[in-house]
Amino acid sequence: TEMDVRYQHQWTGAIDHGSEIIVEAVSPDGPTRFNAKYLLGADGAGSAVRRSCDIEMIGPRSIQSFVMIHIAADFRRLVHPESGVIFFVVDPSSAGTFVSHGEDREWVFMVAWDPEAQPIDAFSTEHWSGIIRSAMVEPAAPFEVLNVSVWHMSAQVAQAYQQGRIFLVGDAAHRFPPTGGLGLNTGVADVHNLIWKIAAVEAGWLDAATLATYEDERKPVAVFNCEQSLQNAFKLIEIPIAFGFTQDIEASTHAMNSVLADDVGRAGVVAAIKNQAIHFDLLGLQLGHSYEGPLVIPDGIDALILDEPARDYVPSTRPGGRLPHAWLPDGGSTLDLIDPVVPTLLLAAGVERPSELVEFKVVVAECPAEIWRDAFGLSQSHCLIVRPDQHIAYRGDKSSWSDAMRRLMSAPAR
């Protein structure tokens, strides 16, 4: 598929005429316009597309503010070769978080900050360099301050994801605290959910009204992920509490030293740190979300009730869920069997293919019998219809697959 990428263009507005959109932009050559069938606002947390549609964000806009110091540095020798990418500094005099964007290239240091009381423009580069050095084990290690900016931690989801032919995706539709790393996962899944539906509408095998299922399916996921991210952010408070920190730096330093010198105190700190594991272990949210609605045909089997649905992921072929991954003999994944544009009729290897294939936009794929049986828990009489976003639309007897396809293709909106 050809793509027309416009660099050095700034989006300024859009006019939705119902059958097409006139997109307005500014380029180095001046104002310009071009036609589009759809507009996807993927323009981040401060989305101009969202504002132009007068779509409100629901939830707290600024839970806490931070200054982000972006530096160029090679800190490889300062960190363990098998360490992660996030490093928390808990010294009361220099508390903050280092984030590696390439240990040998770029880092960010984030510090809680009140931009109204202390505007960042009032401080010099030397001031920000001093903050970095005070947080380092080896203050003499060289680095260069590239940029300093303020960001506000939010927990918001857009009131609506669609206005006519305009859609919000990614951070334009939801803003989470970074505690959990769910923002990017949620944004990518947004686009994965929407694009195949637009392609199906343009190809003529789905009605345009079914594009409303984008919001119906994705917004509940964002709301859940937003709430979990907020819980994670509040959970971090357990660590300074375990150290006995207060607003007074000198008193906090004394409390920290006392806690670390005491076995019971140290055990409390260790427990508080271990309690943060959920930030980095949210497989249930990343892979376990399931959809309901007209593009999913339920089979009457209830979903499993999990003790920790945010963390626990149990692969299942229940309609609405993501097709389970299993390694294929050729080294690929069962997910590789799924067509990215049209539904895939997935069968056990060796069974007879249906005869009604020419009637539908569908690709047929075969799954090795042992995976079909052991990983999917299905018999050879079963089939799956899997959507291009790898979520299961139908599970049932293969003799009824064509009826299921007709039902999906005639799915009403909402």
N, C-alpha and C positions, 0 to 999 in steps of 0.2 A: 504494500500500500504506500502510495506517495504521500509525503508530508510537506507542507509549506510552513517552514519555520521562519518567523519574523523576528530577527534580533533587533535590539535598540528600538523596540516599539513599546510604548506605554499605553495600556488599555485605559480609556477614558469614559466609555459608556456603551450602551447597546439599546437598540430599538427592536422590540419583539413584535413582528407583524403577523404572528400566528403560524404561518407556513415557513418563515425564515427569520433570521436575525440580522440586522445591520450592526456590525461591530465598528465602533469608533475608537481610533487610537491616534497617538502622536508619535511620529518618527523624526529622525534628524532632518528630513525634508519637509516636515510640517504635518498638519492634520491629514488623516487618511481614513477611508472607510472600506470595508469589505463584507461580503455576504457569508453567512454561516447558517447551517441548519440547526445547530445546537451550540450553547455556550456552557462550558464547564469552568466554574470559578474555582481554580486551584491556587488562588493568590494569597494564601496564608492567613494567619490569625487576624490581621487587620484588613481582611478582604474588602477591596473597593467594590467588587461585584456584589457582595452581600449587602453592603451599605446602599448601593444603587437600587437594590430591590426592597429596601426598607425592612429587611428581615432582622428581627431582634435576636440577641443571644440571651439564653436563659441560664442564670446561675451567677455566682460571684465573679466579678471582672478582675479584681485585684486582691488576692488573698495575702500575698507578700511580694515585695519588690526586691530585685537583685541588680547589682552591677555586674556586667560580664566583661572581663578583661581578656581580650583575644591576643595571643602572643605567638610569635614564631620561635621555636626552640627545639633542640634535640636533647630530650631528657631520657634517652634510652638507658644510659648508665645509672640513672637515679631510681629506676623501677625494676622490679623483678621481671625476668623475661616471660614468665607465664602469668603475669598479673592481668587484671581487667583494664577497663578504660576509665573508670571512675575512682577517684581518690579523695576521701573525706579527711579534711584537716579539722581536728577538734580542739586544738589549742585555743583557749579563750581570747588570746590577744591577736589571733590571726585565723579565726575559723572561716572555712569556706570549702569549696569543692573544685578540684582539678578534674577536667574532662579531656581525655586524649582524643585528638582527631588525626592521629598519626604520631607515634611517639617521637619520631625523628623530624617532625615538621611543624605541627600546629597543636596548640593547647588553648583551653579556656579555663579561667579561674572565676568562679562565681561567688559573690559575697552578698549577704543580706544588706540592703541599702535603703535609705529613705531619700528618694530623689527630690522631694519637695524641701526637706530640711537641708540637704546637701546636693545641689545641682552639680552634675558631673563636669559641666563646663568650667566650674570654678577651680578645678584641680589640674595640675600639670601632669605630663607623662612621667616625670620623676616620682610623683606621688603614687601613681598606679604601679610603677616598677617597685617601689618600696613595699607595697602591699604584697606583691608576688614574692619578693625576697623574704619577707617576714614569715611566709608560709612554707618556705623551702628548707629542707635539711641542709642543702649546700647552697647558701645564698649567692655564692660567686658564680654559679653556673650561668652561662650567657643566654640571653633571650632578648627579643625585641617586641615591644608593645605595638600591635598593629591597629587595634581599634578598641574603644571603650563605649559600651552602650548599656542602657537600662531595659530590663524586661519585667513584666508583671506576671506572676503566676496566677492563672485563671482556672476555673472549672465551669465551663460553659458549653452548651449545645445549642445549635441554631433552632429557632422556633419552627422553621420550615427548611426543607432541603431543595425545594423546587418551586420555581415561578415560571409557568409556561414552558418555554424551551430552555430556560436557564436553570442550571443545577449547581449546587455547592458540593465540593468534595474536599477531603482532607481537613487541614486546620481552618479553612474557610467555614467549615460546618461544625467543627468542635475544637475546643481548646482545653487540654488537660494539664494538670501538674505533670512534670517530667518523671515523677516517682512511679516507675513501672515500665516506662518506655513504650506505652501503648499508643501514643499519638501517630507514629509512622505506620505501625501495623494496622491501625484502624483506617487511616487514610488510604493506604494501598488497597485494602479490602473494599473501601467505598468505590473506587474506580473499577476494580475487578467486577463488582456487582452491577455497576451501571453500564459499562461499555458494551457488554454482550447484548444487553437489552436494546440499546440504541441500534446496534448492528442488526438485531432481529427485526426491529420495527422498519428499518430502512430496507431490509430484504423482503419484507412483506409477510412474514410468518408470525409476527406478534402485533397486536393492536397498539397504537400509540398510547392508549390509556393505561397500559400495563407499566409504563415508565413510572407511574405513581408508586409502584412496589419498591422502587429504589429507597424512598424515604421510609416506607413501611417496614422494610427489612433492615435497613442500616441504622436508623435513628435509635431504636431500642438498644442496639449494640453499643453505640456511642454513649448513651446515657449510663449504661452499666459500667463501661470502661472509665467514664469520667468519675463516677462515684468511687470506684476502686482506686483510681489514681489519687483522689482526694484523701481517702482513708490512709493510703500509703504515706502521703505527705504529713498527715497528722501523726502517724506512727513514728516518724523520725524523731519526734520530740522526746521519745523514751530515752534516747541516748544522752542528751544534755541533762535530763532529769537524773539519770543514773550517775552522772559525774557530779551532780550537785551544783550545776551552773546557775548563776543569777545574772543580772544586768551589770554587776560590778566585776570588772576584769580581774582585779587583784584578789577579791574574795573567791572568784571562780577558779583561779589558778591554784589557790590554797586548797580549795575543796577537791579539785582534780588530783592533786598530789596526795592528799589524804586518802582518797578512794583507792588510788592505785597502789598505795602502801598497805592496804588492808585486804586480806583474802576474801572476805565477804563482799567488800566493795567491788573488787575486781570481778568477782563472780556475777555481780549485778550488772556490770558493764558488758561482760561477755554475753549474758542473757539478752540484754537490750539490743546488742548488735545482731545476735542470731535471730532475733525476732523480726529483723528487717528483710529476711530472706525472701519474703513474698514479693518484694520489689522486683526481684530478678527471676521469679519462678511463677509465671502467670500463663502457663501453657493452656489452661482451660479457657482463658479469655482469648488467647491468640488463635487457637485452633478449634475450640469447642463450641463456638456460637452456632446456633441453629435458627433457620428461618421458618416462618409460617406465612400462609397467605395463598393467593391464587396460583402462584408458580411452584407450589409444593403440594403434592397429593399425600395426605397422611394415610398410614396403613393401620391405625388403631393401636399401635404399640406405644405405650407411654415412655417418655424419656427417663433415663436413670436419675435417681435422686442422689446427688453427690454431697459429701460432707463439706468439701471446699471446692465449689464449682469454679472459682477463679483460678485455682491452682491445678485441679485434677482434670485430666483429659483422658477419656475412655473412647477409643476409636469405635465407631458404629456406622452401620449402613442405614440407620433410621432416616427417613425422608426429612429434608431440611438441613441435615448436618453435612459436614465436609467429608468427601470420600476418603476413607482411611488410606494412609500411605503403607505400602509394602514393597520390598525390593523385588524386581522382576529378574528372571534368569539372565537377561542381557545387561544387567547393571542399572537399568532404568527404574522408574517408580511407577506404581499403579496410577499416580496422578498424571504421568506422561501419556497415558492412554486416552485422556480426555481432550476432545477437540476444543480449541479456544474460541470458536465462532458459533458452532451449532451444537445442539444436544448430542450426547453420545449414548447409544444403546449398548450397555455393557453386558456381555454374556460370558458364561463359563466356556472355556476352550473346548472345542469339539462338538458342541451342541449345534443342532440345525438352525440356520438363520431364518428369520421370518420372511414371508413373501411380500409383505406390504411396504417394503422400504422405499420404493419410488414415490410413494404418496407424501413423504415427509422430508423435511430438512433435518437429516440425522446422519450421524456417522456410527458405524458398528465397530466395536472393538471386543477382543477376546481377552479374558483374564485367565492365567494358568489355573488349572483345576484345584491344585492344592491351596493356592491363595484364596480362591473363591470359597473353598470349604473351610479352611482353618482361620484365615484372617478376617474374612467377611461373614462367615457363619451361614452361608447360603447353599441351597441345593441346586442341582443343574436345571431344575424347572423354574428357578427364579431368574429375574433380570433386574437391572438397574437402569434408570434413565438419569444421566448426570448432566447438569447444566454446564455451560462453558466456564462458569466461575468455580467449578469443581464441587458444587453442592448438589446433593442428591434430590431430584425432583420426584422420583417414583421408585418404589421397591415392591415387587410383587411377581405374580406368575407371568412368565414370558408370553403366554397366550393372550394376555390382556394389555400388552404394551401399546398396541395401536390405539386402543380406547384411551389409554393414559395420555398419549401424545395429542390426540384430538382435544382432550380436556385442557391440556396445558396451552395449546395453540389458541383456544377460544377463551382463555382465562379472562374474566372480567377484572377491571381495576377495583381494588379495595373490596 
